[in-house]
Each structure stands twice: as structure tokens, then as C-alpha cells.
Amino acid sequence: MKPGDDLVILGGGCAGLSLAMRLAQLGEQCPQTIIVEPRDSYVNDRTWCFWDAPPAQLTSLVRHRWNRFEVMAGDRRLEVDCTASPYAMIPASAFYETALKAVAGNSRLRLLTGERLDGEPVRRGDRWEITTAQGVFRPRWIVDTRPTRPPRRGDALLWQSFLGQEIRCETECFNPGCATLMDFLPGTGEGIMFLYVLPTTTCQALVEVTSFAPDPLGPDSLQPMLTNALAARLKIARPQVIRAESGSLPMGLSPVQAQPHPDWIRAGLTGGAARPASGFAFQRIQRWADHCAVQLAQGLRPCAQPAEPWPIRAMDDLFLRVLRRYPEAAPDLFMRLFAMRDTSAMVRFMSDCPRWVDYYRIIRALPPGLFLRELGKTRFS
């Protein structure tokens, strides 16, 4: 049995490594920490995007920025100048490299890759007992970033499922100065489908097909849609595929899971890191990691992801319920949002730092009928 550690982080993904990076910066104040990660090695398996405006963090890791973006629905196309707050992309490879270097630079942090738990943590007195192939650890605290179970209907109001391929073409197919945030595809039942294109050169881009639906969709279900969209929308029949990424993000956890114990907290997507109405999580995780590291440096227990302010929580919940009940209205609703005269108000709202006037502007941009109807159904159901 190992001597008692201060902290075990279960899962070395975005949330686990973000916290580990902050702890590494504490030097000798860093709590003795073990990070348990099942993968054997890190590969470029994710892309994180956000609006590059204060208080965005880790912007030195950004590998591409877009000063313009477009939204398309049928024969409608909206192009927006976002030079004041560019849309920014961090590839997982840049994040992992920086995080792993930080962890390796502090001897009080230890990353165990290719490691899994032998059973769930057990409470023994005032500590936890965690068993792995490398021994038994007895930390005071646990930060658990693991998914509690595979995505399934009912665990979120909607699931944002995506399959993306980073592709290279022989001809110049893309405009690297403009990102396509939403190019709506024909709807499928309860779902909202769109194409998401992040061009990095005239010949290379990350192209994703995305679904907002009550049921999560796996890559096998999305692959035919991506293949068809590449051929029909972008006129690309046989691209060179550099890599692929996929996943399902919760949009409004339902219900939000309670923390297992005051000394065992859930973080990351399972802990509510994803913004319900958008799925954006990277910057929210960074802010949580800052706060959690400060707590731990003071000898206090780790903290969970903070809840959204009630106006954001209420507006996101209503917006998602409208999308779920009226998926055919999604193209018009998103076109209205992105067509707002003050783009900075939309960016602040999406980045979790709105001013009070921004709430008013968001509400004014949307048609009231569907939202009032949904409010009435929710109230009297």
C-alpha cells in the first residue's frame, strides 16, 4: 500500500490535465497528486474552439483564428465579421504537449498512463482507497473526470454528436479566413443536422457533421452523412483523411448528477463543464481548474464546476426545449442569433460573460411565439 497522497485525479483528459497544469505551477505547494489515465499514449484526437476574447485562457496554444464565420440554411447565407473576437482553435496535440510537459516538470505530480481502477474508490476513515495494478493509493480527495456511463437518451435534453475528419484536397477548396459554423442539412426526425467546417489552408480543413438530438449518435451512424455532405455540399469525393474525431456532448444534463461525496467531486463533461446551449466546454474547464487549484493550494477540498448564473441557466434550458420540440425551427433561430447587429453581445453570451443588456439583445433577436408556447407547455405539463 502506497503512503497517503493528497489527491487522485481519475482521467487525464482535458479537465484532468487542465487541473494538473495549474497544480504544477504551484511548485512545492502542489499537493501530492496521482493522475490515473487509461489510455497508453496521447494522440491528436480532439479540437477545442472558443471565441478569442477576454477572459479566454491558453490562447498561446491557438493554432488558427478566423476573423469571419458563416451560417447557411438552404439558399440563405449569413457571413459575420468577428475580428474583435476571432473564432479560435486549439488542437489536442498542442494542449497535451503543454500539459504533459508541465506535469513532468513537478515531482509532486505523477501521471499513470495505461492504468485502470480495480473497482470503485472505497472510503476508509478519512481517506479513500483506490486500487490499481500499480498499487493501492489512499488520497484525501478525488477529482473524477470519467464518464459515469455511455451517452444515452434521457441523460441530457439533447446530445451534440459529431464525427469529424481533417482532410486534405489536391485542389483549393477552402477559404482559411472564414469558418462555417453551421451549414444546415436536411433534418432527420427529431434531430438537427449541420456541417461544421474549420479551414486551416486553402487545401486543408476539419470537416464535421453534427447532430443535436435526444438520442446520441455514434460514428457509424454519422459516417454516411459526412460522406454525403462532403460530396454534395463541398464537392469533395475522395479527400485524403489525415485523422478523425468523434464524440457526444451533453446539452443540458437531465438530471445533473449529485457529487458522490464532499471529498470526491465530479469534473469535466460529467460534472457539467459543457455549456448546455452550445456544448462549449474548454474555457469553462480552464476557469474551473484555476479555482480548484487555488482551493487545493490552501489545503481545502477540490471544488466542482460552478453552476451557471440563473439567467443563463433559464435561457439555455428554454432554448434547448424549443430545439427539442421544434427541430425544424433551428435554422431560422440560429440565423437570427448570428445576425444580431452587435456581434460582441452574442460572443459575450456564448462565452459566459454577458452584460445585462446582452440578455435583452438575445431575447429581442429571437421570435417570441415558440418560446412563449414552450413556457406554457412546461408550466402546465
Sequence and secondary structure as in RCSB ss.txt:
>XXXX:A:sequence
MKPGDDLVILGGGCAGLSLAMRLAQLGEQCPQTIIVEPRDSYVNDRTWCFWDAPPAQLTSLVRHRWNRFEVMAGD
RRLEVDCTASPYAMIPASAFYETALKAVAGNSRLRLLTGERLDGEPVRRGDRWEITTAQGVFRPRWIVDTRPTRP
PRRGDALLWQSFLGQEIRCETECFNPGCATLMDFLPGTGEGIMFLYVLPTTTCQALVEVTSFAPDPLGPDSLQPM
LTNALAARLKIARPQVIRAESGSLPMGLSPVQAQPHPDWIRAGLTGGAARPASGFAFQRIQRWADHCAVQLAQGL
RPCAQPAEPWPIRAMDDLFLRVLRRYPEAAPDLFMRLFAMRDTSAMVRFMSDCPRWVDYYRIIRALPPGLFLREL
GKTRFS
>XXXX:A:secstr
     SEEEE  SHHHHHHHHHHHTTGGGS  EEEEE  SS  S  EEEEE STT   GGG  EEESEEEEEETT
EEEEEE TTS EEEEEHHHHHHHHHHHHHT TTEEEEES  BSS  EEETTEEEEEETTEEE  SEEEE S SS 
  TTSEEEEEEEEEEEEE SS    TTEEEEEEE   BTTBEEEEEEEESSSSEEEEEEEEEESS   HHHHHHH
HHHHHHHTS  SS EEEEEEEEEEEEEESS    SBTTEEE SGGGT S TTT   HHHHHHHHHHHHHHHHTT 
         HHHHHHHHHHHHHHHH GGGHHHHHHHHHT S HHHHHHHHTT   HHHHHHHHHHS HHHHHHHH
HHHHH 
